[in-house]
């Protein structure tokens, strides 16, 4: 008589284990699908809206972010391409975000560049070491070949940028800061 309850217990244990395994697998699958759907939902940078030729409509709250990963650049910066591709485009428009207290090193690009700072205070460091503090809403336009560094303040930073030529990055030593 003891063997029947023991077999029933073993069956219940197996059934419980199977239920848990299926639940975990379903949870992981739904989480992965949700993340993928969020990155490819309409009006995201991966699936922008367009109602005619040369139209791009993107909800900035639906961006899909990728690490801005270059040798000599501290990890933490992220980019969401709006038009073009960081690696292969003739031109590039993107949104970039830096974590709080992040420094993007002294650098230049072949292309002219335009920044429209959306969020977070920053310090612009010019080639000669002049450091200029700017508020969270700033416009910066530079010709190609101008070395500069960017320092994000105590809050995360978010900005739009545009390059009219293919993206490249040349790093320089940080200049000695002027007072």
C-alpha positions in Angstrom: 0.0 0.0 0.0 2.9 2.4 0.6 4.0 2.0 -3.1 0.8 3.5 -4.5 1.1 6.8 -2.7 4.9 6.9 -3.5 4.2 6.4 -7.2 1.5 9.1 -7.0 4.0 11.5 -5.3 6.6 10.8 -7.9 4.0 11.5 -10.6 3.0 14.8 -9.0 6.7 15.8 -8.6 7.3 15.0 -12.3 4.2 16.9 -13.3 5.2 19.9 -11.2 8.7 19.9 -12.6 7.3 19.7 -16.2 5.0 22.6 -15.4 7.8 24.7 -14.0 10.0 23.9 -17.0 7.2 24.8 -19.5 6.5 28.0 -17.5 10.1 29.2 -17.5 10.5 28.4 -21.2 7.3 30.3 -22.0 8.4 33.2 -19.9 11.8 33.4 -21.7 10.2 33.1 -25.1 7.6 35.8 -24.4 10.3 38.1 -22.9 12.5 37.7 -26.0 9.6 38.2 -28.3 8.5 41.4 -26.4 12.0 42.9 -26.6 12.3 42.0 -30.3 8.8 43.5 -31.0 9.7 46.7 -29.0 12.7 47.2 -31.2 10.8 46.6 -34.4 7.5 48.2 -33.6 6.1 50.9 -35.9 7.7 54.3 -35.5 10.9 52.9 -34.1 14.3 53.5 -35.7 14.3 49.9 -36.9 10.8 50.3 -38.5 10.2 54.0 -39.1 6.9 55.3 -40.5 6.8 56.8 -44.0 3.9 58.3 -45.8 5.8 59.1 -49.0 9.2 59.4 -50.6 12.1 60.6 -48.4 9.8 60.7 -45.3 11.0 59.2 -42.0 8.9 59.4 -38.8 10.4 58.0 -35.6 9.1 58.1 -32.1 12.2 58.8 -29.9 10.7 56.8 -27.1 10.8 53.6 -29.3 14.5 53.7 -30.2 16.6 50.6 -30.4 20.0 51.3 -28.9 23.4 49.8 -29.7 26.7 50.3 -28.0 28.9 53.0 -29.5 31.9 50.8 -29.5 35.3 52.1 -30.8 38.8 51.5 -29.7 39.9 54.2 -27.3 36.3 55.1 -26.4 35.1 54.3 -22.8 32.2 51.8 -22.9 28.8 53.3 -21.9 27.8 55.5 -24.9 25.0 54.2 -27.0 23.7 55.1 -30.5 20.4 54.7 -32.3 20.7 55.4 -36.0 17.8 57.3 -37.5 19.0 57.5 -41.1 22.0 55.7 -42.5 24.3 53.2 -40.8 27.3 53.9 -38.6 29.5 51.5 -40.7 28.3 51.9 -44.3 26.3 55.1 -44.9 27.1 58.1 -47.1 25.7 60.2 -44.3 24.3 59.5 -40.8 21.6 60.9 -38.6 21.4 59.4 -35.1 20.5 59.9 -31.5 23.3 59.3 -28.9 23.1 58.9 -25.2 25.8 59.1 -22.6 25.5 58.0 -19.0 26.0 60.6 -16.3 29.6 61.9 -15.8 30.7 60.3 -19.1 33.6 61.8 -21.2 33.7 61.1 -24.9 37.4 61.6 -25.7 39.1 64.3 -27.8 38.3 63.4 -31.4 37.4 64.7 -34.9 35.6 63.4 -37.9 36.3 64.0 -41.7 32.7 65.1 -42.0 31.1 68.3 -40.8 28.9 67.5 -37.8 25.9 69.0 -36.2 24.8 68.3 -32.6 21.4 69.2 -31.1 21.7 68.6 -27.4 18.3 67.4 -26.1 18.9 66.4 -22.5 21.6 66.7 -19.8 24.2 69.4 -19.2 27.5 69.1 -21.0 30.9 70.6 -21.2 32.4 71.2 -24.7 36.2 71.0 -24.7 37.8 72.7 -27.7 41.1 71.7 -29.3 43.0 74.3 -27.3 41.6 73.0 -24.0 38.9 75.7 -23.5 36.1 74.1 -21.6 32.6 75.6 -22.1 29.7 74.5 -19.9 26.4 74.4 -21.9 22.8 73.8 -20.7 20.8 70.8 -21.7 19.5 72.4 -24.9 22.4 73.4 -27.1 23.3 73.5 -30.8 26.9 72.7 -32.0 28.0 72.8 -35.6 31.5 72.0 -36.6 33.4 71.6 -39.9 35.3 68.4 -40.5 38.7 67.9 -38.8 38.0 70.0 -35.6 39.2 68.1 -32.5 36.8 68.3 -29.5 35.7 66.4 -26.5 32.3 66.1 -24.8 31.7 65.7 -21.1 28.2 64.8 -19.8 27.2 66.3 -16.4 25.5 64.7 -13.4 22.5 63.5 -15.4 22.5 61.2 -18.5 22.8 63.1 -21.8 20.8 62.7 -25.0 21.6 64.4 -28.3 20.8 64.3 -32.0 23.8 64.3 -34.4 24.2 64.5 -38.2 27.2 63.8 -40.4 26.9 64.7 -44.1 29.7 62.3 -45.1 30.6 58.7 -44.0 31.3 58.4 -40.3 34.9 58.1 -39.1 36.6 58.8 -35.8 40.1 60.1 -35.2 41.2 60.2 -31.5 43.6 62.7 -30.0 45.2 63.2 -26.5 43.0 65.3 -24.3 44.2 68.9 -24.2 45.3 70.5 -21.0 42.2 72.3 -19.7 42.3 76.1 -19.6 40.8 77.9 -16.6 
